[in-house]
Amino acid sequence: MSISSQLETFLAENCTNYEVVSHPYSERAANTARSACIPDRTMAKAVVLKDYNGYVMAVMPSRNRLMLAWLNMRLDRNLKLVQETTLQDLFPDCQPGAIPAMGIAYGMKTVWDDALNTVADIYIEGGNHRELIHMHRNEFQKLMFGQPHAAISCDIEEEQAYRTC
């Protein structure tokens, strides 16, 4: 099994220093972090959104929840979650549920969460359920240059604790 060909080409074209990390089969980014024995805050997940202006990928730590209303206000958009069935058309070289958190590799505007600035290493899906791409935060930031970033998500555990107060 190999990583997404489009992602691999994008990383090569940008002279990215990365490594492929194999792990036992897993689905969902948070489960993949556990399966690969990496901290879930270092595992970046992708959420694909769309409105009348096109597609946007939001990238955040796997344990976080997207703050969609805030993102829409910040970008002055009316983004909504994309149906799972549409994702296969957008990412034809990826297995369902293993979309790399690198929308720009697919020509898609990518908005990333500032929480990813707080970790030294970042892992993203490689396009399948058995391989991750591991890169240093500086490499990730280099790839995301020119893409908007802000606090677009919140930690699920912190959100739940706040709601019980």
Legacy VTK file of the C-alpha trace (Angstrom):
# vtk DataFile Version 3.0
C-alpha trace
ASCII
DATASET POLYDATA
POINTS 165 float
0.000 0.000 0.000
1.255 3.500 -0.682
0.220 7.016 0.108
-2.006 9.055 -2.184
-0.205 9.708 -5.472
-1.431 13.295 -5.601
-0.202 13.938 -2.048
3.130 12.275 -2.783
3.607 14.435 -5.904
2.678 17.595 -3.986
5.161 16.808 -1.202
7.926 16.081 -3.718
7.241 19.261 -5.734
7.542 21.283 -2.514
10.758 19.520 -1.415
9.065 18.488 1.816
10.998 16.588 4.442
8.613 13.910 5.729
8.413 10.244 6.606
5.730 7.627 6.060
4.637 5.925 9.279
2.840 2.579 9.028
0.277 1.598 11.654
-2.399 -1.063 12.194
-5.607 -0.513 10.222
-7.799 2.140 11.816
-10.559 4.539 10.863
-11.193 8.061 12.149
-8.298 10.360 12.973
-8.563 10.009 16.771
-8.520 6.199 16.501
-5.594 6.379 14.091
-3.605 8.445 16.604
-4.166 5.738 19.235
-3.353 2.967 16.758
-0.121 4.691 15.713
0.796 5.510 19.350
1.030 9.250 18.742
-0.528 12.067 20.815
-3.962 12.934 19.402
-3.135 16.645 19.448
-0.415 15.942 16.824
-2.788 14.089 14.486
-4.385 16.581 12.090
-7.791 15.766 10.633
-9.523 17.185 7.594
-13.096 18.442 7.408
-14.299 19.327 3.911
-16.829 22.112 3.534
-18.611 23.779 0.635
-20.716 26.787 -0.244
-21.600 28.689 -3.420
-17.945 29.863 -3.688
-16.523 26.338 -3.682
-14.746 23.917 -1.393
-12.668 24.609 1.703
-10.764 22.127 3.835
-10.517 22.847 7.553
-7.537 21.205 9.287
-7.392 20.798 13.054
-6.140 18.421 15.761
-8.010 15.107 15.698
-9.439 15.614 19.178
-10.979 18.965 18.295
-14.381 19.959 17.008
-14.748 22.498 14.206
-16.421 25.767 15.207
-18.294 26.103 11.910
-20.308 29.219 12.780
-17.159 31.033 13.833
-15.297 29.886 10.709
-18.141 31.101 8.497
-18.104 34.463 10.224
-14.317 34.704 9.977
-14.257 33.850 6.250
-17.554 35.597 5.460
-18.858 32.363 3.951
-21.821 30.029 4.369
-19.925 26.742 4.462
-21.614 23.427 5.181
-20.226 19.930 5.618
-19.725 17.996 2.396
-21.509 14.652 2.073
-19.267 11.577 2.359
-20.327 10.475 -1.141
-18.854 13.665 -2.633
-15.455 13.076 -1.030
-14.609 10.149 -3.314
-14.970 12.444 -6.332
-12.757 15.095 -4.712
-10.100 12.639 -3.515
-10.173 9.786 -6.053
-6.787 8.387 -5.028
-7.773 8.071 -1.357
-9.703 5.460 0.553
-12.985 6.694 2.059
-12.339 8.218 5.479
-8.583 8.630 4.928
-8.458 12.095 3.384
-5.067 13.821 3.858
-5.291 17.058 5.834
-3.599 18.885 2.965
-6.366 20.309 0.771
-3.919 22.444 -1.181
-2.460 19.241 -2.641
-5.858 18.862 -4.341
-6.240 22.516 -5.337
-8.543 23.234 -2.412
-8.339 26.289 -0.158
-7.189 25.094 3.254
-7.832 26.806 6.584
-5.790 25.439 9.464
-6.137 25.699 13.203
-3.584 27.663 15.218
-3.519 24.795 17.729
-1.216 23.038 15.266
1.378 25.736 16.036
1.732 24.296 19.546
3.098 20.870 18.579
6.539 20.018 17.206
5.379 17.157 14.972
2.279 16.822 12.803
0.792 13.644 11.365
-1.778 13.487 8.581
-3.572 10.639 6.841
-1.662 9.350 3.837
-4.803 8.559 1.848
-5.271 5.072 3.277
-6.012 3.503 6.648
-2.521 2.131 7.282
-0.078 4.989 6.637
0.474 8.459 8.005
2.652 11.305 6.843
4.845 12.653 9.643
6.499 16.041 9.316
7.881 18.712 11.579
5.632 21.691 12.265
7.962 23.925 10.204
7.432 21.731 7.126
3.660 21.857 7.647
3.762 25.642 7.993
5.878 25.919 4.839
3.261 23.922 2.903
0.437 26.029 4.365
2.105 29.343 3.522
-0.526 31.755 2.219
-3.431 29.675 3.533
-5.535 31.286 6.278
-5.170 30.095 9.853
-6.917 30.953 13.113
-8.483 29.303 16.141
-11.154 27.394 14.178
-11.752 24.484 16.555
-12.023 23.665 20.214
-10.846 20.725 22.276
-13.835 18.397 22.797
-12.875 17.608 26.414
-12.492 21.296 27.280
-15.815 22.054 25.578
-17.591 19.333 27.608
-16.048 20.572 30.865
-17.166 24.123 30.059
-20.756 22.970 29.400
-20.987 21.253 32.801
-20.122 24.476 34.682
LINES 1 166
165 0 1 2 3 4 5 6 7 8 9 10 11 12 13 14 15 16 17 18 19 20 21 22 23 24 25 26 27 28 29 30 31 32 33 34 35 36 37 38 39 40 41 42 43 44 45 46 47 48 49 50 51 52 53 54 55 56 57 58 59 60 61 62 63 64 65 66 67 68 69 70 71 72 73 74 75 76 77 78 79 80 81 82 83 84 85 86 87 88 89 90 91 92 93 94 95 96 97 98 99 100 101 102 103 104 105 106 107 108 109 110 111 112 113 114 115 116 117 118 119 120 121 122 123 124 125 126 127 128 129 130 131 132 133 134 135 136 137 138 139 140 141 142 143 144 145 146 147 148 149 150 151 152 153 154 155 156 157 158 159 160 161 162 163 164
